[in-house]
Every structure is written in structure tokens, then in C-alpha cells.
Amino acid sequence: MGAKRFVSVYLKGMAMGAADVVPGVSGGTVAFITGIYEELIGSIRSISPHAVTILVKQGVAACWEHINGNFLLTLLLGIITSIFSLARIITYLLEAQPLLVWSFFFGLIAASSVHMAKQVKQWNLTMLAVFIIGLAFAFVVGELKPSEVEANPLIIFLSGSIAICAMILPGISGSFILVLLGMYAHILEGVKQLDMVILLSFAAGCVIGILTFAQILSWLFKRFHDLTLVLLTGFLVGSLNLVWPWKETLSYYTNSDGERLALEQNNVLPATFEATMATDSSTWMCIGLMVVGLLLVIFLEQIGKNTVEKP
């Protein structure tokens, strides 16, 4: 891997890691708009019993090339760097400036959905039906209420195996799945405190989940490429409901740590938000950040066009 390729993949990994930390935003979205999504899925899929056969018969070098090891390792380094360096910053910003953060991600996801829709060669009634299914599914997931379960190693393992599947799906946020499972705060705290029991249990679940799910995704892309893209576009559009900045909180719940968190919320217009929440809606600043998110997608599209290389 050349230096330019290394830097490009590493930075894309950092962008994916930053997205995966935020509930409501998917690292898979970043992978798609930067042009590495199908390479990522194909590379993960290649980690299989056949790769072990190559390792035994042809050696480490041949196996490493078979699984596109340089790409996966560089991307993973970027993701890990971002998660450990940005976890505190992003959680602080979500608490201190939630309207601005969610506005930025709303613009990012809205523009990403347009980008993904443009990749479909031809739309028809079947495509539209699949799009609506994807949209409805993401919308329903976004309306689910958080639960609280005991954070033991087995539950953390299972949470990781489920969340990682969402993390590589554009439009379905793995972090939000952790919120629904009541595991998000525990995992984030484990990252901050370097709790190896939590981190190893979660990592093991992620490995099992992604190796299994990548096989399914890769098969779908090979057999039903455009239909899969349409379904993922529906996921993205449906997730906009979750990241809409201005929300009216209808009810709260107290989690196991004694924190009072929102349980039921409605999306409202900025003026309604100001009236019901008695606080400034920062409308123009939020709109400006939505535009910044849109421009960032255009920028990432250009990077994807200029730097995508086949393994």
C-alpha cells in the first residue's frame, strides 16, 4: 500500500469511527460516500475458512493478500484512533450543543441519501417498493424506546454482535442500537476507562457479528446490487427522523446510573421548539451546519472518486 492510499484509507477510517460514536449516525454511511463500502464488505467476507486454507497451503503473505489485509488493518487503525480520541469530545458536544451537532448530521445524512440514490441505474415500481420498506424499517427502529438490561460480559458480547451489523449499514446507527439495548453508556464508559472486560467482550461480539453479516451483504450486492442500494437508501431517508435537531420531549426515564433521559420525543419546527422548551432554537446556525454537512458529503464524494483503488 502506497503512502497516498494509506493516508486516504486511514482518514476514511477515522471518519467512520467518529460517525459510529454518535447515536443516529452510521459509519457505513461514511464508507459508502467515500467509495470504499463494497471493498470493505468484500474484504470482510474474504475472512473465511477458505482464507485459513490459503494460510496453511500458501503462507501468511498469500492469506494477507487474499483478505486485503493492508486495507482492513489501515481502516481499523483509523476507526480505533477516532473512537478513542473523539469519544469524550463528541459526548461533550452532544450534551453542550445538541442542536448544532444534530443539524450537522442531518445535513450529512440527507445529502448522503441523495448520493446513494444516484448510484441506482434505473428506478421502477419494484425499486420504489423496496425503498419504502427500507424507509419504514429505519423509521420504526428510530421510534423504539430504550431498554435497560444488566451489563454483564455475555450481554455486552451479544450487543456488540448486533450493533456491528447496524454500524456497517448506511442509515442504521450501531450506536443507536446500543442505546435501545441500554448498553451505549456502558460501552462508552468502557472506552473512556479502558475497561478490558467490557472492551474485549464487545470486540468479540463485533468480530462474530461482522464476519457473519458481511457474507449476507456481499451476497446481496452480487445478486441484487441495485435493489440493495435502494434498500440502503430507504434506511438513510428513514433515519432522518431520528437526527432531526428540534425535538419536544414528552416523557423521561431514569437509567441504571440514575440519569434522567428522554423516552418519548416528537419532531417539531424551530418556532414550536422555542415555545415549548423555552430556549433559543438557533435556527440559522443550525441551517448553516446542515449546509456544511451537505458540502462535506460533496467533498467526500470527490475524495471517493479520486482515490478509490481496487484491491
C-alpha positions as a printed NumPy array, in Angstrom:
array([[  0.   ,   0.   ,   0.   ],
       [  1.44 ,   3.355,  -1.059],
       [  1.609,   6.354,   1.262],
       [ -1.245,   8.188,  -0.508],
       [ -3.504,   5.135,  -0.314],
       [ -2.589,   4.589,   3.36 ],
       [ -3.429,   8.169,   4.354],
       [ -6.676,   8.093,   2.371],
       [ -7.927,   4.833,   3.916],
       [ -6.758,   5.848,   7.407],
       [ -8.65 ,   9.158,   7.256],
       [-11.774,   7.393,   5.982],
       [-11.454,   5.002,   8.935],
       [-11.25 ,   7.969,  11.303],
       [-14.396,   9.435,   9.737],
       [-16.183,   6.086,  10.152],
       [-15.099,   5.844,  13.788],
       [-16.327,   9.363,  14.527],
       [-19.714,   8.567,  12.964],
       [-20.054,   5.279,  14.842],
       [-19.633,   7.018,  18.213],
       [-22.753,   9.146,  17.628],
       [-26.218,   7.585,  18.131],
       [-28.185,   8.182,  14.94 ],
       [-25.213,   8.247,  12.544],
       [-23.744,   5.218,  10.757],
       [-20.121,   4.55 ,   9.879],
       [-21.477,   2.611,   6.92 ],
       [-22.787,   5.91 ,   5.521],
       [-19.268,   7.355,   5.568],
       [-17.855,   4.206,   3.963],
       [-20.389,   4.456,   1.166],
       [-19.972,   8.115,   0.29 ],
       [-16.167,   7.822,   0.357],
       [-16.287,   4.982,  -2.148],
       [-14.984,   2.084,  -0.032],
       [-18.21 ,   0.38 ,   1.037],
       [-18.248,  -2.59 ,  -1.331],
       [-14.491,  -3.097,  -0.949],
       [-14.989,  -3.148,   2.832],
       [-17.787,  -5.717,   2.683],
       [-15.889,  -7.872,   0.173],
       [-12.711,  -7.762,   2.263],
       [-14.519,  -8.753,   5.456],
       [-16.319, -11.537,   3.592],
       [-12.966, -12.973,   2.468],
       [-12.084, -13.748,   6.106],
       [-13.48 , -17.263,   5.904],
       [-12.471, -20.932,   6.158],
       [-11.058, -20.586,   2.637],
       [ -8.646, -17.941,   3.978],
       [ -7.446, -20.47 ,   6.571],
       [ -6.835, -22.98 ,   3.782],
       [ -4.744, -20.415,   1.918],
       [ -2.825, -19.656,   5.122],
       [ -1.954, -23.337,   5.623],
       [ -1.093, -24.128,   1.998],
       [  0.409, -20.859,   0.72 ],
       [  1.554, -18.99 ,   3.804],
       [  0.883, -15.731,   5.621],
       [  1.645, -13.392,   2.701],
       [ -0.845, -15.083,   0.355],
       [ -3.538, -15.145,   3.06 ],
       [ -2.936, -11.469,   3.894],
       [ -3.35 , -10.521,   0.246],
       [ -6.468, -12.683,  -0.069],
       [ -8.247, -10.836,   2.759],
       [ -6.994,  -7.419,   1.563],
       [ -5.205,  -7.152,   4.899],
       [ -3.459,  -3.823,   4.31 ],
       [ -6.795,  -2.145,   3.605],
       [ -8.593,  -3.686,   6.592],
       [ -5.768,  -3.012,   9.048],
       [ -5.366,   0.618,   7.946],
       [ -9.111,   1.231,   8.126],
       [ -9.293,  -0.408,  11.561],
       [ -6.434,   1.751,  12.841],
       [ -8.314,   4.853,  11.695],
       [-11.55 ,   3.721,  13.345],
       [ -9.828,   2.878,  16.639],
       [ -7.899,   6.154,  16.643],
       [-11.098,   8.103,  16.146],
       [-13.137,   6.22 ,  18.743],
       [-10.544,   6.591,  21.49 ],
       [ -9.658,  10.203,  20.675],
       [-13.138,  11.556,  19.89 ],
       [-15.373,   9.689,  22.376],
       [-15.024,  12.374,  25.045],
       [-15.272,  15.287,  22.586],
       [-18.4  ,  14.017,  20.838],
       [-20.204,  13.135,  24.061],
       [-19.394,  16.611,  25.397],
       [-20.694,  18.296,  22.232],
       [-23.892,  16.232,  22.294],
       [-24.523,  17.468,  25.83 ],
       [-23.362,  21.078,  25.334],
       [-24.586,  21.84 ,  21.786],
       [-27.071,  19.126,  20.76 ],
       [-28.964,  21.298,  18.242],
       [-25.808,  22.165,  16.325],
       [-24.427,  18.618,  16.34 ],
       [-27.68 ,  17.04 ,  15.149],
       [-28.146,  19.746,  12.49 ],
       [-24.743,  18.931,  11.047],
       [-25.531,  15.213,  10.943],
       [-28.975,  15.861,   9.467],
       [-27.351,  17.66 ,   6.528],
       [-24.76 ,  14.915,   6.221],
       [-27.312,  12.1  ,   6.088],
       [-29.753,  13.977,   3.813],
       [-27.009,  14.606,   1.261],
       [-25.765,  11.023,   1.628],
       [-29.204,   9.65 ,   0.779],
       [-29.224,  11.691,  -2.437],
       [-25.727,  10.435,  -3.253],
       [-26.777,   6.827,  -2.737],
       [-29.964,   7.212,  -4.776],
       [-27.873,   8.494,  -7.699],
       [-25.929,   5.225,  -7.746],
       [-29.056,   3.286,  -8.773],
       [-29.057,   2.823, -12.546],
       [-32.818,   2.774, -13.087],
       [-35.743,   3.298, -10.723],
       [-39.038,   1.413, -11.205],
       [-42.036,   0.345,  -9.118],
       [-40.149,  -2.563,  -7.55 ],
       [-37.308,  -0.233,  -6.583],
       [-39.802,   2.221,  -5.103],
       [-41.464,  -0.529,  -3.05 ],
       [-38.102,  -1.691,  -1.665],
       [-37.19 ,   1.935,  -0.898],
       [-40.418,   2.374,   1.091],
       [-39.718,  -0.859,   3.014],
       [-36.237,   0.382,   3.937],
       [-37.582,   3.8  ,   4.916],
       [-40.346,   2.294,   7.072],
       [-37.933,  -0.099,   8.794],
       [-35.469,   2.666,   9.714],
       [-38.328,   4.892,  10.878],
       [-39.768,   2.173,  13.131],
       [-36.32 ,   1.408,  14.603],
       [-35.918,   5.116,  15.364],
       [-39.241,   5.13 ,  17.236],
       [-38.341,   2.235,  19.527],
       [-37.826,   3.033,  23.197],
       [-34.565,   2.383,  25.084],
       [-34.405,  -0.594,  27.433],
       [-32.287,  -1.303,  30.472],
       [-30.556,  -4.684,  30.903],
       [-27.711,  -5.876,  33.091],
       [-24.313,  -5.095,  31.573],
       [-22.575,  -8.462,  32.011],
       [-19.962,  -9.845,  29.543],
       [-22.494, -12.067,  27.729],
       [-24.97 ,  -9.21 ,  27.19 ],
       [-22.145,  -6.93 ,  26.05 ],
       [-20.961,  -9.642,  23.627],
       [-24.464, -10.048,  22.164],
       [-24.906,  -6.264,  21.988],
       [-21.654,  -5.969,  20.034],
       [-22.666,  -8.665,  17.543],
       [-25.978,  -6.886,  16.877],
       [-24.664,  -3.329,  16.852],
       [-21.787,  -4.028,  14.458],
       [-24.275,  -5.221,  11.833],
       [-26.005,  -1.846,  12.063],
       [-22.709,   0.039,  12.078],
       [-21.842,  -1.187,   8.575],
       [-25.331,  -0.495,   7.226],
       [-25.757,   3.034,   5.845],
       [-28.643,   4.708,   7.655],
       [-28.85 ,   2.308,  10.604],
       [-26.814,   3.538,  13.553],
       [-24.996,   0.913,  15.578],
       [-24.633,   3.392,  18.428],
       [-28.397,   3.941,  18.452],
       [-28.926,   0.169,  18.593],
       [-26.714,   0.201,  21.705],
       [-28.913,   2.969,  23.128],
       [-32.015,   0.839,  22.512],
       [-30.339,  -2.113,  24.233],
       [-29.343,   0.073,  27.179],
       [-25.651,  -0.583,  26.501],
       [-24.457,   2.701,  24.965],
       [-23.388,   4.388,  28.219],
       [-21.677,   1.204,  29.443],
       [-19.667,   0.775,  26.235],
       [-18.683,   4.445,  26.086],
       [-17.608,   4.352,  29.721],
       [-15.584,   1.228,  28.983],
       [-13.79 ,   3.093,  26.199],
       [-13.075,   6.063,  28.465],
       [-11.834,   3.91 ,  31.366],
       [-10.11 ,   1.26 ,  29.2  ],
       [-12.144,  -1.456,  30.949],
       [-10.712,  -4.568,  29.27 ],
       [-13.603,  -6.857,  30.276],
       [-16.098,  -4.576,  28.543],
       [-13.837,  -3.855,  25.575],
       [-12.864,  -7.489,  24.921],
       [-16.453,  -8.752,  25.316],
       [-17.734,  -6.076,  22.948],
       [-14.902,  -6.619,  20.438],
       [-15.504, -10.372,  20.368],
       [-19.187,  -9.816,  19.65 ],
       [-18.315,  -7.336,  16.89 ],
       [-15.946,  -9.813,  15.218],
       [-18.504, -12.631,  15.185],
       [-21.317, -10.337,  14.069],
       [-19.448,  -8.625,  11.235],
       [-17.94 , -11.825,   9.813],
       [-21.413, -13.363,   9.639],
       [-23.276, -10.314,   8.365],
       [-20.672,  -9.429,   5.724],
       [-21.387, -12.747,   3.999],
       [-25.054, -11.794,   3.661],
       [-24.341,  -8.251,   2.441],
       [-21.767,  -9.401,  -0.078],
       [-24.225, -11.966,  -1.479],
       [-26.932,  -9.303,  -1.758],
       [-24.622,  -6.929,  -3.629],
       [-23.618,  -9.649,  -6.077],
       [-27.154, -10.909,  -6.741],
       [-29.297,  -7.794,  -6.232],
       [-26.92 ,  -4.832,  -6.484],
       [-29.369,  -2.024,  -7.29 ],
       [-32.141,  -3.386,  -5.056],
       [-29.672,  -3.476,  -2.169],
       [-28.678,   0.133,  -2.888],
       [-32.339,   1.165,  -2.941],
       [-32.978,  -0.584,   0.393],
       [-29.969,   1.181,   1.943],
       [-31.203,   4.498,   0.53 ],
       [-34.506,   3.88 ,   2.295],
       [-32.603,   3.222,   5.522],
       [-30.853,   6.583,   5.164],
       [-34.004,   8.581,   4.46 ],
       [-35.854,   6.836,   7.302],
       [-33.067,   7.683,   9.731],
       [-33.568,  11.429,   9.16 ],
       [-36.472,  11.215,  11.603],
       [-34.025,  10.242,  14.327],
       [-31.5  ,  13.045,  13.74 ],
       [-33.946,  15.94 ,  13.26 ],
       [-32.494,  18.585,  15.63 ],
       [-35.629,  20.158,  17.121],
       [-37.49 ,  17.743,  19.38 ],
       [-40.16 ,  18.094,  22.055],
       [-39.655,  15.655,  24.938],
       [-42.933,  14.102,  26.062],
       [-41.679,  11.756,  28.782],
       [-38.485,  10.711,  30.544],
       [-36.997,   7.6  ,  32.149],
       [-34.222,   7.083,  34.697],
       [-31.496,   4.642,  33.686],
       [-29.475,   2.331,  35.967],
       [-26.937,   5.119,  36.593],
       [-29.641,   7.461,  37.911],
       [-29.588,   9.683,  34.812],
       [-32.872,  11.219,  33.603],
       [-33.101,  10.64 ,  29.859],
       [-35.686,  11.326,  27.156],
       [-38.068,   8.42 ,  26.495],
       [-40.65 ,   9.811,  24.054],
       [-39.93 ,  12.705,  21.688],
       [-41.729,  14.426,  18.826],
       [-40.049,  16.283,  15.967],
       [-41.191,  19.923,  15.916],
       [-40.477,  23.09 ,  13.959],
       [-37.931,  25.587,  15.38 ],
       [-40.667,  28.033,  16.448],
       [-42.545,  25.285,  18.33 ],
       [-39.284,  24.19 ,  19.92 ],
       [-38.693,  27.702,  21.257],
       [-42.226,  27.928,  22.61 ],
       [-42.317,  24.526,  24.327],
       [-38.691,  24.278,  25.507],
       [-38.302,  27.992,  26.374],
       [-34.871,  28.09 ,  24.761],
       [-33.322,  29.501,  21.592],
       [-33.716,  27.275,  18.525],
       [-30.511,  28.625,  16.862],
       [-32.37 ,  28.203,  13.571],
       [-29.993,  29.959,  11.207],
       [-26.88 ,  28.476,  12.761],
       [-28.459,  25.014,  12.54 ],
       [-29.391,  25.535,   8.891],
       [-25.821,  26.69 ,   8.25 ],
       [-24.459,  23.484,   9.757],
       [-26.878,  21.425,   7.671],
       [-25.349,  23.101,   4.61 ],
       [-21.871,  22.342,   5.956],
       [-22.867,  18.666,   6.257],
       [-24.129,  18.714,   2.678],
       [-20.889,  20.305,   1.422],
       [-18.853,  17.758,   3.354],
       [-20.622,  14.936,   1.521],
       [-19.818,  16.57 ,  -1.805],
       [-16.181,  16.864,  -0.689],
       [-16.1  ,  13.206,   0.397],
       [-17.671,  12.198,  -2.932],
       [-14.782,  13.865,  -4.736],
       [-12.258,  12.101,  -2.499],
       [-14.004,   8.812,  -3.21 ],
       [-13.867,   9.394,  -6.965],
       [-10.216,  10.395,  -6.912],
       [ -8.79 ,   7.836,  -4.509],
       [-10.795,   4.615,  -4.883],
       [ -8.492,   1.797,  -5.919],
       [ -9.484,  -1.779,  -6.397],
       [ -7.682,  -4.22 ,  -4.098]])
